[in-house]
Amino acid sequence: KLAFVGIPETFLTAYQGLRLIGNIKKGDIALIHAGASGVGTAAIQLAKFFGAKVATTVGSNEKIA
């Protein structure tokens, strides 16, 4: 059970940046740095949920996969 306690914090952090601060909406383009990180993957999912197009950066070719 303890392994999942970070999930809400991760999504809340991504939500705060995208929606509360960035006011993301349908048709926007979101550049998400560190897309393979925990907050990065949450931000990608949330940005797509809000109807935005997503571009992301990663630190290595392995993380692209």
C-alpha positions in Angstrom: 0.0 0.0 0.0 2.8 2.4 0.8 4.2 2.2 -2.7 1.3 4.1 -4.1 1.3 7.1 -1.8 3.3 9.3 -4.2 0.8 9.0 -7.1 -1.7 11.6 -5.8 1.2 14.1 -5.2 2.6 13.5 -8.6 -0.7 14.2 -10.4 -1.5 17.2 -8.2 1.9 18.7 -9.0 1.3 18.2 -12.7 -2.3 19.5 -12.4 -1.1 22.6 -10.6 1.4 23.5 -13.2 -0.8 22.8 -16.2 -4.2 23.9 -15.1 -4.0 26.3 -12.1 -0.8 28.1 -13.2 -0.8 27.5 -17.0 -4.5 27.5 -17.6 -4.1 24.8 -20.2 -7.0 24.2 -22.6 -8.0 22.4 -25.7 -5.8 23.2 -28.7 -2.9 24.5 -26.6 0.6 23.0 -27.1 2.4 21.9 -23.9 6.2 21.5 -23.8 6.9 19.1 -20.9 10.5 18.8 -19.9 11.7 15.5 -18.4 8.8 13.6 -20.0 10.0 10.2 -18.7 9.9 11.4 -15.0 7.0 10.8 -12.7 5.6 14.3 -12.9 6.4 14.4 -16.6 4.4 11.3 -17.4 1.5 12.6 -15.3 1.7 15.9 -17.1 1.6 14.2 -20.5 -1.5 12.3 -19.5 -3.2 15.4 -18.1 -2.3 17.6 -21.0 -3.8 15.1 -23.4 -6.9 14.8 -21.2 -7.4 18.6 -21.5 -7.1 18.4 -25.3 -3.6 19.9 -25.7 -0.9 18.7 -28.1 2.2 17.5 -26.3 5.9 17.9 -27.0 8.4 16.6 -24.5 12.1 16.3 -23.8 14.0 13.3 -22.3 17.5 12.8 -21.2 18.4 9.7 -23.2 17.4 7.5 -26.1 16.4 4.8 -23.7 13.8 7.1 -22.2 12.3 7.8 -25.6 11.1 4.2 -25.7 
